[in-house]
């Protein structure tokens, strides 16, 4: 990472957009998160009768406000999620047009148009006489990001990160660097993924999926729950946002990444790799553990991941680890795979903007082996703060298969 930007060069979040199992739009996301309402349950995206488990967080049908953004041929479901989230984020940032601006797009995805590819393959096996080639138009993981670039006329760098569950957070790190370096004036950053059978079956084969809605950091946790959706953040320098009359929602002040170099699917048990990413993000933001108000954890609900992540908090945050409130967005909207880091970044920004940390899903006793202060039952208010307050930031973590780790630090904006 480059030297941290100071003062007027801080990187502001000027707009956010989201699509999740809680509904279309960031308002629907926040309403559900603040209520601790889990969107995980029975679903109909595909026939799951032959699978081991039968719950996921499926995006509901769009309302008319969002439906109009989804028109277009050769768009995958993930493309449509991405377009809706981007339209909302740009509208919130008061950017009706990107013409003439130096804009870059940075997206994370792991499945792209896989759901549509599965439908094509099913038709092929069934001997359908007229195969729908359009189902393969957005098969590749870069499909959602490319669809956004085409729809909104983004002519600068268009990058897709596909590094499993860390993809969305890593994409945001790339966007942060592009703003800081002056490569772009505005960054549209986020991710999109849809439910599909190949990932659902794969996680089930690993016995990593809970038969009930997931219960991050709970004593009886038995695995993750898969979700779908998209999230987008519009980033620009604080100086530019204020000059346009935009009040930032928050600041993206640091990013860090690392690799466990340990195992294809299991995390390094002591959390060394994750701790390295967290420490790098704190250094990049120019803050210490005392500045962290809360953590939005990767928190999948698997036995090994949650334990390793807690050890990473202990290593990176020291004595502060046990005093910092922790939540997990995945407990309410499921694991959005390559776009999970982006959705959780939006959730973290919304927590900072609303001055409270959303609760985790209900799910039983907190694991007594983890000294974690889990936010339960109701939102946890954040204390009022002033310019001299040291506690002003939030940490969001993303830990992926293959040991890819990413961490982001967001700071409060004045209200």
RODO-2510 file (C-alpha; in nm, 4 decimals, decimal comma):
residues 415
     n   res          X          Y          Z
     1     x     0,0000     0,0000     0,0000
     2     x     0,1072     0,3599    -0,0575
     3     x     0,1568     0,6127     0,2176
     4     x    -0,1717     0,6874     0,3909
     5     x    -0,3627     0,9869     0,2601
     6     x    -0,4103     1,2653     0,5146
     7     x    -0,6682     1,5377     0,5722
     8     x    -0,8570     1,6359     0,2565
     9     x    -0,7165     1,3341     0,0720
    10     x    -0,8961     1,0780     0,2824
    11     x    -1,0938     0,8327     0,0710
    12     x    -1,4637     0,8856     0,1286
    13     x    -1,7532     0,6456     0,0815
    14     x    -2,0064     0,8685    -0,0939
    15     x    -2,2695     0,6082    -0,1803
    16     x    -2,3631     0,2461    -0,1170
    17     x    -2,6006    -0,0035    -0,2737
    18     x    -2,6993    -0,3566    -0,1805
    19     x    -2,9054    -0,6569    -0,2804
    20     x    -2,9390    -0,9465    -0,0361
    21     x    -3,1756    -1,2016     0,1065
    22     x    -3,3151    -0,9163     0,3181
    23     x    -3,4333    -0,7386     0,0038
    24     x    -3,3401    -0,4899    -0,2653
    25     x    -3,1587    -0,1790    -0,1483
    26     x    -2,9410    -0,0708     0,1412
    27     x    -3,2456     0,0424     0,3396
    28     x    -3,3874    -0,3111     0,3292
    29     x    -3,0468    -0,4448     0,4287
    30     x    -3,0140    -0,2103     0,7255
    31     x    -3,3711    -0,2639     0,8465
    32     x    -3,3161    -0,6393     0,8536
    33     x    -2,9702    -0,6185     1,0097
    34     x    -3,0799    -0,3787     1,2835
    35     x    -3,3694    -0,6107     1,3685
    36     x    -3,1406    -0,9145     1,3778
    37     x    -3,3682    -1,0792     1,1211
    38     x    -3,2112    -1,3739     0,9430
    39     x    -3,2977    -1,4170     0,5754
    40     x    -3,1780    -1,7785     0,5782
    41     x    -3,4372    -2,0485     0,5183
    42     x    -3,6050    -2,2578     0,2497
    43     x    -3,5324    -2,1431    -0,1050
    44     x    -3,6345    -2,2112    -0,4650
    45     x    -3,3406    -2,0961    -0,6810
    46     x    -3,2826    -2,4609    -0,7726
    47     x    -3,4091    -2,8029    -0,6663
    48     x    -3,2159    -2,8937    -0,3514
    49     x    -3,4053    -3,2134    -0,2685
    50     x    -3,0986    -3,4297    -0,3336
    51     x    -2,8609    -3,2099    -0,1367
    52     x    -2,7557    -3,2684     0,2215
    53     x    -2,9001    -2,9403     0,3546
    54     x    -3,1934    -2,7255     0,2520
    55     x    -3,1443    -2,3655     0,3643
    56     x    -2,9935    -2,0581     0,1979
    57     x    -3,0475    -1,6816     0,1838
    58     x    -3,2223    -1,6228    -0,1479
    59     x    -3,2836    -1,2750    -0,2907
    60     x    -3,6592    -1,2090    -0,3230
    61     x    -3,8249    -1,0844    -0,6401
    62     x    -3,7465    -0,7157    -0,7055
    63     x    -3,9984    -0,4395    -0,6502
    64     x    -4,0765    -0,2020    -0,9399
    65     x    -3,8217     0,0583    -0,8278
    66     x    -3,5372    -0,1864    -0,8865
    67     x    -3,6926    -0,3917    -1,1643
    68     x    -3,6388    -0,1105    -1,4165
    69     x    -3,2590    -0,1321    -1,3698
    70     x    -3,2563    -0,4998    -1,4641
    71     x    -3,3642    -0,4840    -1,8267
    72     x    -3,1277    -0,6177    -2,0879
    73     x    -3,0491    -0,9331    -2,2777
    74     x    -2,7705    -1,1718    -2,1896
    75     x    -2,7572    -1,0710    -1,8245
    76     x    -2,7014    -1,3300    -1,5549
    77     x    -2,8763    -1,3123    -1,2194
    78     x    -2,5513    -1,1926    -1,0619
    79     x    -2,5249    -0,9239    -1,3324
    80     x    -2,8718    -0,7985    -1,2399
    81     x    -2,7844    -0,7891    -0,8711
    82     x    -2,4704    -0,5900    -0,9566
    83     x    -2,6570    -0,3429    -1,1778
    84     x    -2,9198    -0,2735    -0,9113
    85     x    -2,6615    -0,2210    -0,6352
    86     x    -2,4537     0,0063    -0,8579
    87     x    -2,7542     0,2159    -0,9635
    88     x    -2,8439     0,2694    -0,5974
    89     x    -2,4876     0,3579    -0,4960
    90     x    -2,4429     0,6073    -0,7807
    91     x    -2,7794     0,7683    -0,7059
    92     x    -2,6867     0,8057    -0,3400
    93     x    -2,3526     0,9575    -0,4426
    94     x    -2,5438     1,1982    -0,6706
    95     x    -2,3608     1,0818    -0,9819
    96     x    -2,6313     1,0605    -1,2493
    97     x    -2,3654     1,0335    -1,5204
    98     x    -2,0049     0,9199    -1,5245
    99     x    -1,9297     1,0773    -1,8621
   100     x    -1,6038     1,2682    -1,8698
   101     x    -1,4879     1,1340    -1,5330
   102     x    -1,1888     0,9124    -1,4610
   103     x    -1,3776     0,6146    -1,3160
   104     x    -1,2521     0,2657    -1,2397
   105     x    -1,4441    -0,0471    -1,1483
   106     x    -1,3164    -0,3047    -0,8979
   107     x    -1,5336    -0,6094    -0,8398
   108     x    -1,5197    -0,9414    -0,6606
   109     x    -1,7016    -1,2553    -0,7715
   110     x    -1,6600    -1,6298    -0,7538
   111     x    -1,9529    -1,7758    -0,9465
   112     x    -2,0423    -1,5092    -1,2044
   113     x    -2,3082    -1,6622    -1,4294
   114     x    -2,2621    -2,0169    -1,2994
   115     x    -2,6342    -2,0588    -1,2278
   116     x    -2,7155    -1,9872    -1,5918
   117     x    -2,4339    -2,2174    -1,7033
   118     x    -2,5875    -2,4957    -1,4996
   119     x    -2,9220    -2,4370    -1,6743
   120     x    -2,7508    -2,4600    -2,0139
   121     x    -2,5807    -2,7864    -1,9160
   122     x    -2,9089    -2,9286    -1,7858
   123     x    -3,0729    -2,8493    -2,1208
   124     x    -2,7816    -3,0127    -2,3014
   125     x    -2,8142    -3,3326    -2,0981
   126     x    -3,1894    -3,3342    -2,1524
   127     x    -3,1408    -3,3212    -2,5290
   128     x    -3,3146    -2,9871    -2,5780
   129     x    -3,3216    -2,9166    -2,9540
   130     x    -3,2680    -2,5412    -2,9152
   131     x    -2,9977    -2,4614    -2,6620
   132     x    -2,9967    -2,1059    -2,5268
   133     x    -2,6466    -1,9757    -2,5918
   134     x    -2,7415    -1,6535    -2,4106
   135     x    -2,7170    -1,8507    -2,0851
   136     x    -2,3402    -1,8633    -2,1343
   137     x    -2,2933    -1,4931    -2,2111
   138     x    -2,1981    -1,4050    -1,8521
   139     x    -2,0577    -1,7388    -1,7399
   140     x    -1,7172    -1,6039    -1,6405
   141     x    -1,6555    -1,4481    -1,2940
   142     x    -1,5862    -1,1081    -1,4518
   143     x    -1,9399    -1,1037    -1,5950
   144     x    -2,1045    -0,8877    -1,3223
   145     x    -1,8304    -0,6253    -1,3238
   146     x    -1,8228    -0,6084    -1,7020
   147     x    -2,2027    -0,5709    -1,7106
   148     x    -2,1758    -0,2721    -1,4747
   149     x    -1,9013    -0,1143    -1,6865
   150     x    -2,1124    -0,1465    -2,0028
   151     x    -2,4337    -0,0183    -1,8458
   152     x    -2,2806     0,2862    -1,6740
   153     x    -2,0107     0,3741    -1,9271
   154     x    -1,7062     0,3083    -1,7086
   155     x    -1,4066     0,3505    -1,9389
   156     x    -1,1207     0,3375    -1,6899
   157     x    -0,9668     0,0228    -1,5416
   158     x    -1,2179    -0,2593    -1,4964
   159     x    -1,0830    -0,5327    -1,2682
   160     x    -1,2378    -0,8481    -1,1262
   161     x    -1,0794    -1,0241    -0,8309
   162     x    -1,1685    -1,3910    -0,7936
   163     x    -0,9893    -1,5119    -0,4835
   164     x    -1,2676    -1,7096    -0,3163
   165     x    -1,4330    -1,5482    -0,0131
   166     x    -1,1812    -1,2624     0,0104
   167     x    -1,2576    -1,1344    -0,3408
   168     x    -1,4880    -0,8442    -0,2538
   169     x    -1,2612    -0,7088     0,0196
   170     x    -0,9529    -0,7430    -0,1998
   171     x    -1,1347    -0,5531    -0,4752
   172     x    -1,2033    -0,2702    -0,2305
   173     x    -0,8351    -0,2655    -0,1408
   174     x    -0,7491    -0,2235    -0,5090
   175     x    -1,0032     0,0577    -0,5395
   176     x    -0,8546     0,2342    -0,2375
   177     x    -0,5101     0,2227    -0,3932
   178     x    -0,6381     0,3503    -0,7273
   179     x    -0,7955     0,6562    -0,5614
   180     x    -0,4896     0,7279    -0,3502
   181     x    -0,2502     0,7035    -0,6440
   182     x    -0,4608     0,9314    -0,8618
   183     x    -0,5216     0,6601    -1,1220
   184     x    -0,8948     0,7289    -1,0971
   185     x    -1,1138     1,0060    -0,9567
   186     x    -1,3985     0,7733    -0,8641
   187     x    -1,3981     0,4024    -0,7904
   188     x    -1,7058     0,1822    -0,8156
   189     x    -1,6151    -0,1137    -0,5974
   190     x    -1,8041    -0,4186    -0,4781
   191     x    -1,9085    -0,7625    -0,5906
   192     x    -2,1929    -0,9906    -0,6939
   193     x    -2,2692    -1,3634    -0,6822
   194     x    -2,5782    -1,5800    -0,7116
   195     x    -2,6714    -1,9132    -0,5652
   196     x    -2,5775    -2,2099    -0,7802
   197     x    -2,5651    -2,5843    -0,7372
   198     x    -2,1911    -2,6317    -0,7788
   199     x    -2,0970    -2,4208    -0,4765
   200     x    -2,3914    -2,5454    -0,2713
   201     x    -2,2929    -2,9058    -0,3419
   202     x    -1,9240    -2,8363    -0,2875
   203     x    -1,9648    -2,6860     0,0583
   204     x    -2,2068    -2,9636     0,1489
   205     x    -1,9550    -3,2254     0,0362
   206     x    -1,7063    -3,0691     0,2772
   207     x    -1,9692    -3,0907     0,5544
   208     x    -1,9272    -2,7147     0,5932
   209     x    -2,2965    -2,6223     0,5679
   210     x    -2,5232    -2,6130     0,8721
   211     x    -2,8622    -2,7811     0,8365
   212     x    -3,0014    -2,4802     1,0265
   213     x    -2,9283    -2,1106     0,9707
   214     x    -2,5621    -2,0571     1,0588
   215     x    -2,4596    -1,9573     1,4110
   216     x    -2,1257    -1,7739     1,4021
   217     x    -1,9137    -1,7992     1,7168
   218     x    -2,1742    -2,0135     1,8966
   219     x    -2,0901    -2,3222     2,0992
   220     x    -2,3096    -2,5467     1,8824
   221     x    -2,2141    -2,4092     1,5411
   222     x    -2,2057    -2,6642     1,2608
   223     x    -2,1213    -2,4691     0,9484
   224     x    -2,2054    -2,1833     0,7173
   225     x    -2,5161    -2,0824     0,5236
   226     x    -2,4850    -1,9720     0,1618
   227     x    -2,6441    -1,6517     0,0353
   228     x    -2,6528    -1,4407    -0,2784
   229     x    -2,6653    -1,0772    -0,3772
   230     x    -2,4440    -0,7786    -0,4491
   231     x    -2,2980    -0,4729    -0,2828
   232     x    -2,1327    -0,1616    -0,4236
   233     x    -1,9514     0,1329    -0,2681
   234     x    -1,8671     0,4562    -0,4499
   235     x    -1,5277     0,5864    -0,3390
   236     x    -1,3664     0,9263    -0,4030
   237     x    -1,1414     1,1672    -0,2203
   238     x    -1,3071     1,3484     0,0674
   239     x    -1,2089     1,6795    -0,0879
   240     x    -1,3833     1,5927    -0,4122
   241     x    -1,6975     1,4690    -0,2358
   242     x    -1,7275     1,7838    -0,0228
   243     x    -1,6695     2,0044    -0,3265
   244     x    -1,9693     1,8329    -0,4869
   245     x    -2,1781     1,8944    -0,1746
   246     x    -2,1720     1,5296    -0,0657
   247     x    -2,1408     1,4369     0,3002
   248     x    -1,9360     1,1136     0,3249
   249     x    -2,1000     0,8135     0,4875
   250     x    -1,7612     0,6955     0,6163
   251     x    -1,3984     0,6737     0,5093
   252     x    -1,2134     0,3694     0,3794
   253     x    -0,8844     0,4333     0,5515
   254     x    -0,6913     0,1077     0,5327
   255     x    -0,6608    -0,2317     0,3665
   256     x    -0,4403    -0,5315     0,4249
   257     x    -0,3970    -0,8760     0,2729
   258     x    -0,2046    -1,1962     0,3400
   259     x    -0,2033    -1,5698     0,2770
   260     x    -0,1944    -1,8518     0,5312
   261     x     0,0075    -2,0735     0,2921
   262     x    -0,1310    -2,3590     0,5006
   263     x    -0,4128    -2,5687     0,3487
   264     x    -0,6531    -2,5780     0,0548
   265     x    -0,9660    -2,5396     0,2688
   266     x    -0,8770    -2,5248     0,6398
   267     x    -0,7565    -2,2013     0,8035
   268     x    -0,4247    -2,1877     0,9836
   269     x    -0,5409    -2,2802     1,3376
   270     x    -0,3674    -1,9987     1,5254
   271     x    -0,4885    -1,7282     1,2875
   272     x    -0,1405    -1,6068     1,1994
   273     x    -0,2238    -1,5227     0,8393
   274     x    -0,5475    -1,3441     0,9270
   275     x    -0,3675    -1,1514     1,2023
   276     x    -0,1081    -1,0377     0,9484
   277     x    -0,3815    -0,8983     0,7214
   278     x    -0,5480    -0,7183     1,0137
   279     x    -0,2198    -0,5688     1,1310
   280     x    -0,1404    -0,4554     0,7765
   281     x    -0,4807    -0,2848     0,7485
   282     x    -0,4302    -0,1047     1,0795
   283     x    -0,0856     0,0154     0,9703
   284     x    -0,2231     0,1279     0,6364
   285     x    -0,4946     0,3257     0,8144
   286     x    -0,2455     0,4724     1,0584
   287     x    -0,4396     0,3522     1,3633
   288     x    -0,3861     0,1063     1,6451
   289     x    -0,6175    -0,1419     1,8164
   290     x    -0,7393     0,1318     2,0512
   291     x    -0,9096     0,3023     1,7543
   292     x    -1,1355     0,0068     1,6727
   293     x    -1,4972     0,0533     1,7833
   294     x    -1,6228    -0,2829     1,6557
   295     x    -1,5398    -0,5709     1,4248
   296     x    -1,7574    -0,7106     1,1485
   297     x    -1,6045    -1,0563     1,1448
   298     x    -1,5808    -1,3039     0,8585
   299     x    -1,7716    -1,5242     1,1049
   300     x    -1,8882    -1,8111     0,8856
   301     x    -2,0112    -2,0356     1,1655
   302     x    -1,7734    -2,3221     1,0885
   303     x    -1,5935    -2,4762     1,3834
   304     x    -1,2410    -2,4153     1,2536
   305     x    -1,2863    -2,0722     1,0921
   306     x    -1,4460    -1,9022     1,3919
   307     x    -1,1803    -2,0346     1,6300
   308     x    -0,8930    -1,9349     1,4016
   309     x    -1,0449    -1,5905     1,3478
   310     x    -1,0730    -1,5333     1,7220
   311     x    -0,7050    -1,6240     1,7627
   312     x    -0,6262    -1,3725     1,4861
   313     x    -0,8119    -1,1007     1,6789
   314     x    -0,6127    -1,1856     1,9910
   315     x    -0,2853    -1,1644     1,8009
   316     x    -0,3591    -0,8466     1,6075
   317     x    -0,5638    -0,6534     1,8642
   318     x    -0,3982    -0,7721     2,1842
   319     x    -0,5748    -0,6963     2,5114
   320     x    -0,8369    -0,4921     2,3220
   321     x    -0,9734    -0,8044     2,1521
   322     x    -1,1954    -0,9036     2,4441
   323     x    -1,3379    -0,5526     2,4837
   324     x    -1,4300    -0,4835     2,1201
   325     x    -1,7891    -0,5685     2,0164
   326     x    -1,8036    -0,8221     1,7330
   327     x    -2,0826    -0,8950     1,4871
   328     x    -2,1179    -1,1206     1,1828
   329     x    -2,3348    -1,0135     0,8907
   330     x    -2,3206    -1,3676     0,7487
   331     x    -2,5407    -1,4899     1,0328
   332     x    -2,8264    -1,2858     0,8829
   333     x    -2,7724    -1,2864     0,5042
   334     x    -2,5578    -1,5961     0,4591
   335     x    -2,2184    -1,6248     0,2935
   336     x    -2,2195    -1,4332    -0,0370
   337     x    -1,8994    -1,6051    -0,1484
   338     x    -1,6848    -1,3707    -0,3641
   339     x    -1,9118    -1,0753    -0,2905
   340     x    -1,9310    -1,1329     0,0857
   341     x    -1,6528    -0,8862     0,1675
   342     x    -1,8307    -0,6134    -0,0289
   343     x    -2,1686    -0,6758     0,1358
   344     x    -2,0057    -0,6778     0,4790
   345     x    -1,8210    -0,3553     0,3940
   346     x    -2,1568    -0,1920     0,3173
   347     x    -2,2964    -0,3301     0,6446
   348     x    -1,9966    -0,1870     0,8317
   349     x    -2,0445     0,1553     0,6710
   350     x    -2,4141     0,1490     0,7623
   351     x    -2,3278     0,0645     1,1234
   352     x    -2,0928     0,3632     1,1394
   353     x    -2,3449     0,5922     0,9694
   354     x    -2,6277     0,4871     1,2032
   355     x    -2,4076     0,4911     1,5126
   356     x    -2,4814     0,1331     1,6159
   357     x    -2,3596    -0,2202     1,5552
   358     x    -2,6163    -0,4625     1,4202
   359     x    -2,6711    -0,7810     1,6259
   360     x    -2,5821    -1,1318     1,5200
   361     x    -2,8537    -1,3825     1,4447
   362     x    -3,0050    -1,5656     1,7424
   363     x    -2,8378    -1,8995     1,7840
   364     x    -2,7595    -2,0095     2,1375
   365     x    -2,4714    -1,9735     2,3795
   366     x    -2,1524    -1,7997     2,2741
   367     x    -1,8647    -2,0453     2,2550
   368     x    -1,7063    -2,0319     2,6043
   369     x    -1,3656    -2,1105     2,4524
   370     x    -1,3738    -1,7776     2,2679
   371     x    -1,3425    -1,4617     2,4731
   372     x    -1,5489    -1,2721     2,2219
   373     x    -1,7931    -0,9881     2,2997
   374     x    -2,0624    -1,0863     2,0504
   375     x    -2,3387    -0,8331     1,9818
   376     x    -2,6661    -1,0153     2,0525
   377     x    -3,0414    -0,9488     2,0607
   378     x    -3,0372    -0,5758     1,9814
   379     x    -2,8089    -0,3181     1,8164
   380     x    -2,5190    -0,1917     2,0277
   381     x    -2,5003     0,1872     2,0306
   382     x    -2,1684     0,3492     1,9499
   383     x    -2,0645     0,6267     2,1818
   384     x    -2,0736     0,9827     2,0524
   385     x    -1,7321     1,1009     1,9428
   386     x    -1,5401     1,4167     1,8701
   387     x    -1,2206     1,5107     1,6826
   388     x    -0,9983     1,4087     1,9738
   389     x    -1,1532     1,0659     2,0296
   390     x    -0,9210     0,7773     1,9522
   391     x    -1,1920     0,5131     1,9060
   392     x    -1,3312     0,6024     1,5653
   393     x    -1,2909     0,3058     1,3309
   394     x    -1,4330    -0,0339     1,2427
   395     x    -1,2627    -0,3461     1,1147
   396     x    -1,4098    -0,5836     0,8546
   397     x    -1,2396    -0,9172     0,7868
   398     x    -1,2633    -1,1674     0,5006
   399     x    -1,0894    -1,5058     0,5205
   400     x    -1,1003    -1,7342     0,2175
   401     x    -1,0306    -2,0886     0,1037
   402     x    -0,6678    -2,1322     0,0115
   403     x    -0,5723    -1,9058     0,3016
   404     x    -0,6397    -1,5731     0,1277
   405     x    -0,7071    -1,3066     0,3925
   406     x    -0,8208    -0,9474     0,3609
   407     x    -0,9009    -0,6783     0,6160
   408     x    -1,0499    -0,3319     0,5755
   409     x    -1,0574    -0,0373     0,8162
   410     x    -1,3411     0,2154     0,7906
   411     x    -1,3570     0,5377     0,9901
   412     x    -1,6542     0,7411     1,1045
   413     x    -1,7466     1,0562     0,9198
   414     x    -1,8552     1,3691     1,1134
   415     x    -2,2301     1,4110     1,1495
***
